[in-house]
Amino acid sequence: MSKDKATPAAAGVIGRRWLFPSALLHDLDPDAERTGRRPRRTARDWVVDFTCFLLAVALGLAAADTLSNDPHTPHALAVVDQLLGALACAAVWLRRRWPLGLAIAMIPVGLVSNTAGGAGAVALFTLAVHRPFRYVAWIGGIAIAQIPLLFWLRPDPDLPYGGAVAFTELATLTVIGWGMFVRSKRQLMMSLRERARRAETEAQLRAEQAQRLAREAIAREMHDVLAHRLTLLSVHAGALEFRPGAPQEEIARAAGVIRESAHEALQDLREIIGVLRAGEPDDAGQGRPQPTLAALDALVAECREAGMKVTLASRVSDPADVPSSVGRTAYRIAQEALTNARKHAPGTEVDVCVTGAPGDGLVVDVRNPAPEGDVPAVPGSGQGLIGLTERATLAGGRLDHGPEPDGGFRVRAWLPW
C-alpha cells in the first residue's frame, strides 16, 4: 500500500510504524491479503524477538547448569538435551512465521530436553498472541498435562516433585494468559480503529447526503423563482410584440416591468449559483430575505401589473404570526400556481384563498377556470407541481392538484400550523 493511498485506519500509524508490531500493521493494510505478502519485521519486532531469544538462551543455560549437577542424568542424554535446547533457541526466530508449527514441535522436544523449556514458553506465548483460543486450548492443555510426566521421568534435583510441578504449571499458565491478554488488546485496537473508520465513512456519507438535499432544495428554489420571473418577461414581451401601436405610457410601463423582472431574475440566479459554488448547506440561507406569507400581497400586485386578473382572499388575521417555514412554503405554492395559470390559462381570473389559524393549519387554495378558446400548448416539464408536493410533504402537510369538472384547474395545500 502506497503512502498516498493509506486508509484512515492506518493513517494514524504512518510515520511511527516502528512502534507497532508487524502483524498489527499487516491487519491494518487492506491490500495485504490480496497481495499475499508477509509482513516485514519492524524495529519493535526485532527488539522483542531478540529479547525472546535471549530469554530462551538464559533459561536454557540455567537448565544446562542444573544438568551438570544432576548425577542421575547420563552424559549422552545431557549432550542431546543441550543440542535440542540450542536448536529450540534458534527456532525462536521462526516464531512469527510458524507459531502453530513451532508450538507443536516443542511438545515432544520438551519431554526430552530441559534446556528447551525457555524456547517452549516463548512458543506458547507466540501461539496465544497470534492464533485463536481453540489452538491455545489444545496445545496449552497438552503442554500442561505433560509437565507431571516430565518431572516423573526426570526429577528436578533442587525441588520436590510437587513443588516443581506446581511452579512449572503456574509459569506455563502465566505465559499463556499473558499472550491471550496481548491478543485481546490488539483485537480491541483493531475493533476501535474499524469503528472509527466506519464512523468517518458514515459522517462523510451524511455530509454528502446533506449537501445533495441542500442542492435539491436550491434547484427547487431556482425553478420556483425563475419560472415566475421569466413568465412575467414572456407576458410583457408578448404584449409589446402583438401591440406595436400601444400608447407610449403602456410601452414604457411594460419595458420597466421587463427590466425589473430581468434584474430580479439575474439577482436570484447569482445568489443560487453562489450557493452552489460554495457547496455548503448553511450558505443556502444567505442573501436576500426569503419570502413569507406577508409577501403574498406583493406577489398578487406584481401579477396584476403583468395583466393577470387575480382575486386574493386572505382570512388569516395576522400573516406575521405564521411560522416562517410554513409561510415560505405557502408563498411558493401560490407563486407556482399563479405561474402555471398565467402559462396555461391566460386571460382567466384566478382566485387565491388563504385561510387558517394556529392548531387548524394553513390552507392555500388557488383556482382558475378553463380558458376561453384554444390556448397554444406551452412546453413544460411538470416538475413544478412535483416540487410543490415535495415541499408540502417536507413541511408536514399535503398538496392536491388536478383539473376540475368545469375544465378549470385547482391547487390546494394544507400545511401544519
C-alpha positions as CSV (number, residue, x, y, z in Angstrom):
1,M,0.0,0.0,0.0
2,S,1.5,3.3,-1.0
3,K,1.5,6.2,1.4
4,D,-0.7,8.3,-0.8
5,K,-3.4,5.6,-0.6
6,A,-3.2,4.9,3.1
7,T,-6.5,4.1,4.7
8,P,-7.9,6.2,7.5
9,A,-7.3,3.2,9.9
10,A,-3.6,3.1,9.0
11,A,-3.1,6.8,8.6
12,G,-2.5,7.3,12.3
13,V,0.5,4.9,12.4
14,I,2.2,6.3,9.3
15,G,5.4,7.9,10.5
16,R,5.8,5.8,13.7
17,R,5.4,2.3,12.2
18,W,8.4,1.1,14.1
19,L,6.5,1.3,17.4
20,F,3.8,-1.2,16.2
21,P,4.0,-5.0,15.6
22,S,4.2,-6.0,12.0
23,A,1.2,-8.3,12.4
24,L,-0.9,-5.4,13.5
25,L,0.3,-3.3,10.6
26,H,-0.5,-6.2,8.3
27,D,-4.1,-6.3,9.6
28,L,-4.4,-2.6,9.0
29,D,-3.3,-2.9,5.4
30,P,-6.3,-3.8,3.2
31,D,-4.0,-4.9,0.3
32,A,-2.1,-7.4,2.4
33,E,-4.4,-10.4,1.9
34,R,-4.8,-9.6,-1.8
35,T,-1.1,-9.4,-2.5
36,G,-0.3,-12.3,-0.2
37,R,3.0,-10.8,1.0
38,R,4.2,-11.5,4.6
39,P,4.6,-8.5,7.0
40,R,8.2,-7.4,7.4
41,R,9.6,-7.0,10.9
42,T,9.5,-3.5,12.4
43,A,12.2,-2.2,14.8
44,R,9.9,-3.1,17.7
45,D,9.7,-6.7,16.3
46,W,13.5,-7.0,16.2
47,V,13.8,-5.8,19.8
48,V,11.1,-8.2,21.0
49,D,12.4,-11.2,19.0
50,F,16.0,-10.6,20.3
51,T,14.7,-10.3,23.9
52,C,12.7,-13.6,23.5
53,F,15.8,-15.2,22.1
54,L,18.0,-14.0,25.0
55,L,15.3,-15.2,27.5
56,A,15.2,-18.6,25.9
57,V,19.0,-18.8,25.9
58,A,19.2,-17.7,29.6
59,L,16.7,-20.3,30.7
60,G,18.4,-22.9,28.6
61,L,21.8,-22.1,30.2
62,A,20.2,-22.3,33.7
63,A,18.8,-25.7,32.8
64,A,22.1,-26.8,31.4
65,D,23.8,-25.8,34.7
66,T,21.3,-27.9,36.6
67,L,22.1,-30.9,34.3
68,S,25.8,-30.7,35.1
69,N,24.9,-31.1,38.8
70,D,22.5,-34.0,38.3
71,P,24.2,-37.3,38.8
72,H,21.0,-39.2,37.6
73,T,21.3,-37.8,34.0
74,P,23.6,-39.7,31.7
75,H,26.2,-37.8,29.8
76,A,24.8,-38.8,26.4
77,L,21.4,-37.6,27.4
78,A,22.8,-34.3,28.7
79,V,24.5,-33.8,25.3
80,V,21.3,-34.5,23.4
81,D,19.4,-32.3,25.8
82,Q,21.7,-29.3,25.2
83,L,21.8,-29.9,21.5
84,L,18.0,-29.8,21.2
85,G,17.9,-26.8,23.5
86,A,20.3,-24.9,21.2
87,L,18.2,-25.8,18.2
88,A,15.0,-24.7,20.0
89,C,16.5,-21.4,20.9
90,A,17.5,-20.8,17.2
91,A,14.0,-21.8,16.2
92,V,12.6,-18.9,18.3
93,W,13.4,-16.6,15.3
94,L,10.8,-18.5,13.3
95,R,8.0,-18.0,15.8
96,R,6.3,-15.2,13.8
97,R,6.2,-17.2,10.6
98,W,5.1,-20.6,12.0
99,P,3.7,-20.0,15.5
100,L,1.4,-23.1,15.5
101,G,4.1,-25.4,14.0
102,L,6.7,-24.3,16.4
103,A,4.4,-24.8,19.4
104,I,3.5,-28.3,18.2
105,A,7.2,-29.2,17.6
106,M,8.1,-28.0,21.1
107,I,5.8,-30.6,22.8
108,P,7.9,-33.7,22.1
109,V,11.1,-31.7,22.4
110,G,10.1,-30.5,25.9
111,L,9.8,-34.2,27.0
112,V,13.5,-34.8,26.0
113,S,15.2,-31.5,26.6
114,N,15.1,-29.4,29.8
115,T,17.2,-26.7,28.2
116,A,14.4,-26.2,25.6
117,G,12.0,-25.1,28.3
118,G,12.6,-21.4,27.7
119,A,12.0,-21.8,23.9
120,G,8.8,-23.8,24.7
121,A,7.5,-20.9,26.8
122,V,8.2,-18.4,24.1
123,A,6.5,-20.7,21.6
124,L,3.3,-20.9,23.8
125,F,3.3,-17.1,24.3
126,T,3.6,-16.6,20.5
127,L,0.8,-19.1,19.8
128,A,-1.5,-17.3,22.3
129,V,-0.8,-13.9,20.7
130,H,-1.2,-14.9,17.0
131,R,-3.7,-17.8,17.0
132,P,-7.3,-18.2,18.1
133,F,-8.1,-19.7,21.5
134,R,-9.0,-23.2,20.2
135,Y,-5.4,-23.7,19.2
136,V,-4.1,-22.3,22.5
137,A,-6.5,-24.6,24.4
138,W,-5.3,-27.8,22.7
139,I,-1.6,-27.1,22.6
140,G,-1.5,-25.4,26.0
141,G,-3.6,-28.2,27.6
142,I,-1.2,-30.9,26.2
143,A,1.9,-28.9,27.5
144,I,0.4,-28.6,31.0
145,A,-0.7,-32.2,31.0
146,Q,2.8,-33.5,30.2
147,I,4.5,-31.5,33.0
148,P,3.9,-34.1,35.7
149,L,5.1,-36.8,33.3
150,L,8.3,-34.8,32.6
151,F,9.2,-34.4,36.2
152,W,8.4,-38.0,36.9
153,L,10.8,-39.1,34.2
154,R,13.4,-36.5,35.0
155,P,13.1,-35.2,38.6
156,D,14.4,-31.8,39.5
157,P,17.5,-32.2,41.8
158,D,16.7,-29.0,43.7
159,L,12.9,-29.1,44.2
160,P,10.5,-31.7,45.4
161,Y,8.2,-33.3,42.8
162,G,5.0,-31.5,43.8
163,G,6.7,-28.1,44.1
164,A,8.4,-28.4,40.7
165,V,5.1,-29.5,39.0
166,A,3.1,-26.7,40.6
167,F,5.7,-24.0,39.8
168,T,6.1,-25.0,36.2
169,E,2.4,-25.3,35.6
170,L,1.8,-21.9,37.2
171,A,4.5,-20.4,35.0
172,T,3.0,-22.0,31.9
173,L,-0.5,-20.7,32.6
174,T,1.0,-17.2,33.3
175,V,2.8,-17.3,29.9
176,I,-0.4,-18.4,28.1
177,G,-2.6,-15.8,29.9
178,W,-0.1,-13.0,29.1
179,G,-0.2,-14.0,25.4
180,M,-4.0,-14.0,25.4
181,F,-4.0,-10.6,27.1
182,V,-1.8,-9.2,24.4
183,R,-4.0,-10.7,21.7
184,S,-7.1,-9.2,23.2
185,K,-5.5,-5.8,23.4
186,R,-4.7,-6.0,19.7
187,Q,-8.2,-7.1,18.8
188,L,-9.6,-4.2,20.8
189,M,-7.3,-1.8,19.0
190,M,-8.4,-3.2,15.6
191,S,-12.1,-3.0,16.6
192,L,-11.8,0.6,17.7
193,R,-10.0,1.5,14.5
194,E,-12.6,-0.2,12.5
195,R,-15.4,1.6,14.3
196,A,-13.5,4.9,13.8
197,R,-13.2,4.1,10.1
198,R,-16.9,3.3,9.8
199,A,-17.8,6.4,11.7
200,E,-15.7,8.5,9.4
201,T,-17.2,6.9,6.4
202,E,-20.8,7.4,7.7
203,A,-20.0,11.0,8.6
204,Q,-18.8,11.6,5.0
205,L,-21.9,9.9,3.6
206,R,-24.1,12.0,5.8
207,A,-22.3,15.2,4.7
208,E,-22.7,14.2,1.1
209,Q,-26.4,13.4,1.6
210,A,-27.0,16.7,3.3
211,Q,-25.2,18.5,0.5
212,R,-27.3,16.7,-2.1
213,L,-30.5,17.6,-0.3
214,A,-29.4,21.2,0.0
215,R,-28.7,21.3,-3.7
216,E,-32.1,19.8,-4.5
217,A,-33.7,22.4,-2.3
218,I,-31.8,25.1,-4.2
219,A,-32.8,23.6,-7.5
220,R,-36.5,23.7,-6.4
221,E,-36.0,27.3,-5.3
222,M,-34.4,28.2,-8.7
223,H,-37.4,26.7,-10.5
224,D,-40.0,28.5,-8.4
225,V,-38.3,31.9,-8.5
226,L,-37.1,31.9,-12.1
227,A,-40.2,30.4,-13.6
228,H,-42.2,33.3,-12.1
229,R,-39.8,36.0,-13.2
230,L,-39.4,34.6,-16.7
231,T,-43.2,34.2,-17.2
232,L,-43.6,37.9,-16.4
233,L,-41.0,38.6,-19.0
234,S,-42.8,36.5,-21.6
235,V,-46.2,38.1,-20.9
236,H,-44.9,41.7,-21.3
237,A,-42.7,40.9,-24.2
238,G,-45.7,39.2,-25.9
239,A,-47.8,42.3,-25.2
240,L,-45.2,44.5,-26.9
241,E,-44.9,42.2,-29.8
242,F,-48.7,42.0,-30.6
243,R,-49.5,45.6,-29.8
244,P,-46.8,47.6,-31.5
245,G,-49.1,50.7,-31.7
246,A,-49.8,50.8,-27.9
247,P,-49.6,54.1,-26.1
248,Q,-46.2,55.3,-25.1
249,E,-47.1,55.0,-21.4
250,E,-48.0,51.3,-21.7
251,I,-44.9,50.5,-23.6
252,A,-42.7,52.3,-21.1
253,R,-44.5,50.6,-18.2
254,A,-44.1,47.1,-19.9
255,A,-40.5,47.9,-20.6
256,G,-40.0,48.8,-17.0
257,V,-41.6,45.6,-15.8
258,I,-39.4,43.6,-18.2
259,R,-36.2,45.4,-17.0
260,E,-37.2,44.9,-13.3
261,S,-38.1,41.2,-13.7
262,A,-34.9,40.6,-15.6
263,H,-32.9,42.3,-12.9
264,E,-34.6,40.3,-10.2
265,A,-34.1,37.0,-12.1
266,L,-30.4,37.7,-12.6
267,Q,-30.1,38.6,-8.9
268,D,-31.8,35.3,-7.8
269,L,-29.7,33.4,-10.3
270,R,-26.4,34.9,-8.9
271,E,-27.4,34.0,-5.3
272,I,-28.3,30.4,-6.2
273,I,-25.1,29.9,-8.3
274,G,-23.1,31.4,-5.4
275,V,-24.6,28.9,-3.0
276,L,-23.8,26.1,-5.4
277,R,-20.2,27.2,-5.8
278,A,-19.8,27.4,-2.0
279,G,-21.1,23.9,-1.6
280,E,-22.1,24.5,2.0
281,P,-25.7,23.8,3.1
282,D,-25.5,26.6,5.6
283,D,-25.0,29.1,2.8
284,A,-28.5,28.4,1.5
285,G,-29.9,30.9,3.9
286,Q,-27.7,33.8,2.9
287,G,-28.5,36.6,0.5
288,R,-31.8,38.4,0.4
289,P,-34.5,37.5,3.0
290,Q,-36.7,34.6,1.9
291,P,-40.4,35.5,1.2
292,T,-43.0,34.7,3.8
293,L,-46.8,34.7,3.8
294,A,-46.8,38.5,4.3
295,A,-45.3,38.9,0.9
296,L,-48.2,37.3,-0.8
297,D,-49.9,40.7,-1.4
298,A,-46.9,42.0,-3.2
299,L,-46.9,38.8,-5.4
300,V,-50.5,39.3,-6.3
301,A,-49.9,43.0,-7.1
302,E,-47.0,42.1,-9.3
303,C,-49.2,39.6,-11.2
304,R,-51.9,42.2,-11.7
305,E,-49.3,44.6,-13.1
306,A,-48.5,41.9,-15.6
307,G,-52.1,41.9,-16.8
308,M,-53.4,39.0,-14.8
309,K,-56.8,39.0,-13.1
310,V,-56.2,37.8,-9.6
311,T,-58.5,37.8,-6.6
312,L,-56.9,37.4,-3.2
313,A,-58.9,36.3,-0.2
314,S,-56.8,36.2,2.9
315,R,-58.6,35.0,6.0
316,V,-55.5,34.9,8.2
317,S,-55.8,37.5,10.9
318,D,-52.1,38.3,11.2
319,P,-49.8,36.7,8.5
320,A,-46.8,37.7,10.5
321,D,-47.8,35.1,13.1
322,V,-47.4,32.3,10.6
323,P,-44.1,30.4,11.1
324,S,-41.5,31.5,8.6
325,S,-41.0,28.0,7.1
326,V,-44.8,27.5,6.7
327,G,-45.3,30.9,5.3
328,R,-42.4,30.5,2.8
329,T,-43.9,27.2,1.6
330,A,-47.3,28.7,1.2
331,Y,-45.8,31.6,-0.7
332,R,-44.0,29.3,-3.1
333,I,-47.2,27.2,-3.7
334,A,-49.2,30.3,-4.6
335,Q,-46.4,31.6,-6.8
336,E,-46.1,28.4,-8.7
337,A,-49.9,28.1,-9.1
338,L,-50.1,31.6,-10.4
339,T,-47.3,31.0,-12.8
340,N,-49.0,27.8,-14.2
341,A,-52.3,29.7,-14.5
342,R,-50.6,32.5,-16.5
343,K,-49.0,30.0,-18.8
344,H,-51.8,27.5,-19.4
345,A,-54.9,29.7,-18.8
346,P,-54.1,33.2,-19.9
347,G,-56.8,35.8,-19.6
348,T,-58.8,33.9,-16.9
349,E,-59.5,35.2,-13.4
350,V,-57.5,33.3,-10.8
351,D,-58.9,33.0,-7.2
352,V,-56.3,32.7,-4.4
353,C,-57.7,31.9,-1.0
354,V,-55.6,31.6,2.2
355,T,-57.2,30.5,5.4
356,G,-56.0,29.1,8.7
357,A,-55.4,29.5,12.4
358,P,-53.0,28.1,14.9
359,G,-53.9,24.5,15.6
360,D,-56.0,24.1,12.5
361,G,-53.3,24.5,9.9
362,L,-52.9,26.8,6.9
363,V,-54.8,26.2,3.7
364,V,-53.8,27.6,0.3
365,D,-56.4,27.2,-2.4
366,V,-55.7,28.5,-6.0
367,R,-58.3,28.0,-8.7
368,N,-58.7,29.2,-12.3
369,P,-61.5,28.4,-14.8
370,A,-61.0,27.0,-18.2
371,P,-59.5,29.5,-20.7
372,E,-61.7,30.8,-23.5
373,G,-60.9,29.5,-26.9
374,D,-57.8,27.5,-27.9
375,V,-54.6,28.1,-26.0
376,P,-51.3,27.3,-27.6
377,A,-49.6,24.4,-25.8
378,V,-46.8,25.7,-23.5
379,P,-43.9,23.3,-23.1
380,G,-43.3,22.3,-19.5
381,S,-41.5,19.6,-17.6
382,G,-44.2,19.1,-15.0
383,Q,-41.5,19.4,-12.3
384,G,-43.2,22.4,-10.7
385,L,-46.2,20.6,-9.2
386,I,-43.9,17.7,-8.2
387,G,-41.7,20.1,-6.4
388,L,-44.7,21.7,-4.7
389,T,-45.8,18.3,-3.5
390,E,-42.4,17.6,-2.1
391,R,-42.3,21.0,-0.4
392,A,-45.7,20.4,1.3
393,T,-44.7,16.9,2.4
394,L,-41.4,18.1,3.8
395,A,-43.3,20.7,5.8
396,G,-45.5,18.0,7.2
397,G,-48.5,18.9,5.1
398,R,-50.1,17.7,1.8
399,L,-50.9,19.1,-1.6
400,D,-53.6,18.1,-4.1
401,H,-53.8,19.3,-7.7
402,G,-55.7,18.5,-10.8
403,P,-58.4,19.5,-13.3
404,E,-62.0,20.3,-12.2
405,P,-65.3,19.2,-13.8
406,D,-65.8,22.7,-15.4
407,G,-62.4,22.4,-17.2
408,G,-60.5,24.6,-14.7
409,F,-57.6,23.7,-12.6
410,R,-57.2,23.7,-8.8
411,V,-54.2,23.5,-6.4
412,R,-55.0,23.1,-2.8
413,A,-52.4,22.6,0.0
414,W,-52.7,22.1,3.7
415,L,-49.8,23.0,5.9
416,P,-49.4,22.4,9.7
417,W,-49.6,25.5,11.9
